[in-house]
């Protein structure tokens, strides 16, 4: 259940593009998620971007009330809370596969 939950949280955050400015001391190979952490996109914009850019992930996301709630909570949080969430997800190998799509959606969701 925990692995599945992390997967859906990552998918949810991926829809919006979640992430964190990395603190000093973290390896530079880590992706920069500042766009995710500081996004001004609404839930609707993230979902529109997710549906347009990654219909495969959108299908998974749309069947998970948990992921939908996680994304709503993430977007309702401030940057500090978002960074904490991203930091937790960065430690999960299951979530790592979503980092690219998350960043892509975060960069473009304001266009929807």
N, C-alpha and C positions, 0 to 999 in steps of 0.2 A: 504494500500500500504506500509506503514512504517513497519508494523508487517511482511508482506511478504518479504520486502527488508531485514530486519534483519535476517529472516530465511535463505534467500539465501546467505547473507554475511557469516553467521555462517556456512552454508553448504560449502561454498567456502573455508573458512578458515579451516574448518574441513578437507577438502581434503588435505590440506597441513599440518595442525596442527598448529594452531595459538595460540599464547598466550603470556603471560607476566610474567616477574618476578614480584612477588608481592612486593609492597613497604611496609616498616615498618608501622605497625598500621593496616594493613588489616588482617582480621581474618585468622588464619592458616587453617581453613576449606576450604578456597578457593583453587582450583586446581593450581598447578604450571605450568605455560605456558611458561617457559623460553625456552623450546625446540622449541616452535612455533615461538616465537619472534626472536630467534637467528638461525633459520633454514638456511641451505645452499642449500636446495633442490630447484630444478628447477620446473617450472610449470608442465612439463612433468612427473617428478618424483612423484609429489604430485598426479597428476591425475592417474598415474599407481597404486600408493598405494591405492588411494580411490577406484578405480575399483576393485582391488584385495581384499581389506579388507571389504569394505562396498558398495556392488553393489546397495543396496537400496538407499543410499545417492548419489551415483554416477549417478543413473538414474535421480534423482531430479536435481542435479547439471548440468548434460549434457543438460537439456532442458531449462536452464536459461542463456541467454547471459549476464544478469546482474551479476549473481554469477560468471561466468567465468571471466568477466572483473574485478570484485572485487578481485578475487584471484590473477589475474595477477598484479593488482595494489598493493595488499598486499605484494606479493613477490618482487616487484620492490622497495618497501619502505625499509628504514633503520630500525634498531631496535627501535629507539625512536618513529617513526610513527607507527610501528607495535604494540608497547606497548599501544599507545593511542587507536588504533582500538580495541585491546583486552579489554582494560579497559571499553570502551563503550559497547562492547558486553557482558561483565560480568554483566552489569546492566540490561540485558534483559532476562526475564524468557523464552522467545522463544528460545534464543540462548543457554541457559543452557543445553538443551538436547544434544547438539553437542559437549560439552567440552570433554567427554570421547573419542569419535571417533577422534576428532581433535588431542588430545594428542597422541593417538595410531598411527595415520598416521604420525605425526611429528617425532615420535621415529623411524619409519621404512622407511620413504620415501627415504633415502639415499641408500637403498638396491635395488631401482628400476632404 
